[in-house]
């Protein structure tokens, strides 16, 4: 049983929360299944809008899925949230990714 299978089984049992959705999104991201990654990361953010890491990975998945306008908006929102949380490293990383995206 893979990590993905484990997380999917937990979700099927009704254990729906931001960490599980983030974990599912991350596993799908690793498999280059960006559409599924986006779905789960969006749910993670809905569960906990202040989840900086979820915003960062959500924006990356949108970028990989060639949804650049949505990715830019997600990075901007994620940067604001990370700043509010005092999550300086996430702010720095998202600013770098955002600049790269805006250059394309």
Residue frames relative to the residue before (quaternion, step in Angstrom):
aa qw qx qy qz dx dy dz
X 1.0000 0.0000 0.0000 0.0000 0.00 0.00 0.00
X 0.3442 -0.7496 0.5344 0.1845 3.56 -0.80 1.05
X 0.6783 -0.4363 0.3811 0.4520 3.54 -1.33 0.14
X 0.6425 0.5405 -0.3218 0.4376 3.56 0.93 -0.95
X 0.6536 0.5106 -0.3122 0.4633 3.59 0.94 -0.90
X 0.6341 0.5334 -0.3202 0.4591 3.57 1.00 -0.85
X 0.6874 0.4787 -0.2855 0.4657 3.58 0.85 -0.96
X 0.6415 0.5198 -0.3254 0.4608 3.58 1.00 -0.80
X 0.6370 0.5251 -0.3224 0.4632 3.58 1.03 -0.80
X 0.6355 0.5233 -0.3259 0.4649 3.59 0.99 -0.80
X 0.6496 0.5131 -0.3140 0.4649 3.57 0.97 -0.86
X 0.6542 0.5218 -0.3092 0.4519 3.58 0.98 -0.87
X 0.6532 0.5006 -0.3063 0.4784 3.58 1.17 -0.57
X 0.6055 -0.5970 0.3447 0.3977 3.59 1.26 -0.03
X 0.4955 0.6567 -0.4294 0.3725 3.60 1.24 0.21
X 0.1657 0.8197 -0.5265 0.1528 3.56 0.63 1.12
X 0.2691 0.7402 -0.5805 0.2064 3.58 -0.58 1.19
X 0.7259 -0.4662 0.2836 0.4186 3.58 -1.27 0.25
X 0.6684 0.5032 -0.3221 0.4430 3.62 0.94 -0.77
X 0.6419 0.5058 -0.3234 0.4770 3.58 1.00 -0.78
X 0.6674 0.4921 -0.3054 0.4681 3.59 0.91 -0.87
X 0.6227 0.5222 -0.3374 0.4750 3.59 1.04 -0.74
X 0.6589 0.5155 -0.3032 0.4562 3.57 0.93 -0.91
X 0.6403 0.5055 -0.3170 0.4837 3.58 0.99 -0.81
X 0.6551 0.5166 -0.3069 0.4580 3.57 0.92 -0.91
X 0.6534 0.5155 -0.3014 0.4652 3.56 1.01 -0.84
X 0.6573 0.5029 -0.3133 0.4657 3.61 0.94 -0.85
X 0.6590 0.4875 -0.3107 0.4812 3.59 0.94 -0.83
X 0.6002 0.5574 -0.3511 0.4536 3.59 1.06 -0.74
X 0.6576 0.5205 -0.3011 0.4538 3.58 0.93 -0.94
X 0.6972 0.4489 -0.2525 0.4986 3.58 1.18 -0.66
X 0.4442 -0.7040 0.4273 0.3528 3.59 1.36 0.06
X 0.4611 0.6204 -0.4844 0.4097 3.59 1.13 0.63
X 0.1027 -0.8699 0.4812 0.0335 3.51 0.45 1.29
X 0.5960 0.5639 -0.3767 0.4301 3.60 1.08 -0.60
X 0.6765 0.4614 -0.2906 0.4950 3.61 0.93 -0.88
X 0.6049 0.5607 -0.3464 0.4468 3.56 1.04 -0.78
X 0.6590 0.5194 -0.2958 0.4566 3.57 0.90 -0.99
X 0.6383 0.5404 -0.3283 0.4391 3.59 0.91 -0.91
X 0.7313 0.4328 -0.2501 0.4640 3.59 0.78 -1.01
X 0.6500 0.5055 -0.3293 0.4622 3.60 0.99 -0.71
X 0.6059 0.5360 -0.3551 0.4685 3.58 1.07 -0.67
X 0.6428 0.5104 -0.3156 0.4761 3.59 1.03 -0.79
X 0.6139 0.5455 -0.3488 0.4516 3.60 1.01 -0.78
X 0.6688 0.4940 -0.2848 0.4771 3.57 0.98 -0.90
X 0.6239 0.5259 -0.3424 0.4658 3.59 1.05 -0.70
X 0.6464 0.5106 -0.3141 0.4720 3.58 1.04 -0.79
X 0.8046 0.0044 0.0479 0.5919 3.58 0.94 -0.92
X 0.2523 -0.8235 0.4906 0.1322 3.60 0.05 1.28
X 0.6847 0.4858 -0.2908 0.4589 3.62 1.15 -0.44
X 0.4326 0.7171 -0.4358 0.3297 3.62 1.29 0.25
X 0.2860 -0.8188 0.4775 0.1406 3.60 0.12 1.36
X 0.6757 0.5053 -0.3050 0.4417 3.58 0.83 -0.97
X 0.6336 0.5222 -0.3315 0.4647 3.59 1.04 -0.71
X 0.6266 0.5278 -0.3339 0.4662 3.59 1.00 -0.78
X 0.6578 0.5216 -0.3110 0.4456 3.57 0.92 -0.92
X 0.7096 0.4397 -0.2693 0.4803 3.60 0.80 -0.97
X 0.5865 0.5681 -0.3563 0.4543 3.60 1.10 -0.69
X 0.6802 0.4775 -0.2868 0.4765 3.59 0.86 -0.95
X 0.6354 0.5201 -0.3303 0.4654 3.60 1.02 -0.76
X 0.6523 0.5079 -0.3135 0.4671 3.59 0.96 -0.84
X 0.6291 0.5192 -0.3293 0.4756 3.58 1.01 -0.78
X 0.6328 0.5270 -0.3236 0.4659 3.59 1.00 -0.83
X 0.6798 0.4908 -0.2880 0.4627 3.57 0.85 -0.97
X 0.6910 0.4547 -0.2586 0.4988 3.58 1.17 -0.65
X 0.4810 -0.7095 0.3934 0.3323 3.58 1.34 0.29
X 0.4599 0.6284 -0.4758 0.4089 3.57 1.11 0.75
X 0.0588 -0.8852 0.4607 0.0274 3.52 0.74 1.16
X 0.6414 0.5183 -0.3453 0.4481 3.62 0.92 -0.76
X 0.6619 0.4910 -0.2982 0.4815 3.56 0.99 -0.88
X 0.6322 0.5378 -0.3279 0.4512 3.58 1.04 -0.79
X 0.6330 0.5248 -0.3295 0.4641 3.59 0.95 -0.86
X 0.6636 0.4981 -0.3013 0.4699 3.59 0.90 -0.93
X 0.6621 0.5032 -0.3072 0.4627 3.60 0.98 -0.83
X 0.6365 0.5071 -0.3360 0.4742 3.61 0.98 -0.76
X 0.6519 0.5159 -0.3259 0.4502 3.61 0.90 -0.87
X 0.6671 0.4826 -0.2945 0.4852 3.58 0.93 -0.90
X 0.6574 0.5281 -0.3001 0.4460 3.58 0.97 -0.91
X 0.6278 0.5294 -0.3258 0.4684 3.57 1.04 -0.79
X 0.6489 0.5143 -0.3149 0.4639 3.59 0.94 -0.88
X 0.6640 0.5012 -0.2973 0.4684 3.57 0.93 -0.91
X 0.6659 0.5038 -0.3052 0.4578 3.59 0.88 -0.95
X 0.6252 0.5253 -0.3368 0.4688 3.60 1.05 -0.74
X 0.6455 0.5175 -0.3140 0.4657 3.58 0.97 -0.87
X 0.6944 0.4695 -0.2562 0.4814 3.59 1.09 -0.80
X 0.4198 -0.6971 0.4734 0.3372 3.59 1.24 -0.35
X 0.4223 0.7038 -0.4515 0.3500 3.57 1.27 0.48
X 0.1689 -0.8628 0.4720 0.0653 3.54 0.50 1.33
X 0.6495 0.5244 -0.3288 0.4416 3.61 0.92 -0.86
X 0.6537 0.5037 -0.3134 0.4698 3.60 0.93 -0.85
X 0.6136 0.5405 -0.3442 0.4614 3.59 1.04 -0.77
X 0.6703 0.5050 -0.3024 0.4519 3.60 0.83 -0.99
X 0.6752 0.5005 -0.2982 0.4525 3.58 0.85 -0.98
X 0.6867 0.4825 -0.2956 0.4563 3.59 0.84 -0.94
X 0.6166 0.5390 -0.3532 0.4522 3.61 1.04 -0.66
X 0.6336 0.5221 -0.3255 0.4690 3.59 1.02 -0.81
X 0.6787 0.4839 -0.2936 0.4680 3.59 0.84 -0.97
X 0.6393 0.5310 -0.3215 0.4538 3.58 1.01 -0.82
X 0.6495 0.5159 -0.3206 0.4573 3.60 0.91 -0.87
X 0.6390 0.5222 -0.3209 0.4648 3.59 0.96 -0.87
X 0.6711 0.5116 -0.2899 0.4514 3.54 0.93 -0.94
X 0.6763 0.4990 -0.2913 0.4570 3.57 0.96 -0.84
X 0.6062 0.5583 -0.3483 0.4467 3.61 1.21 -0.46
X 0.6328 0.5746 -0.3271 0.4031 3.59 1.08 -0.76
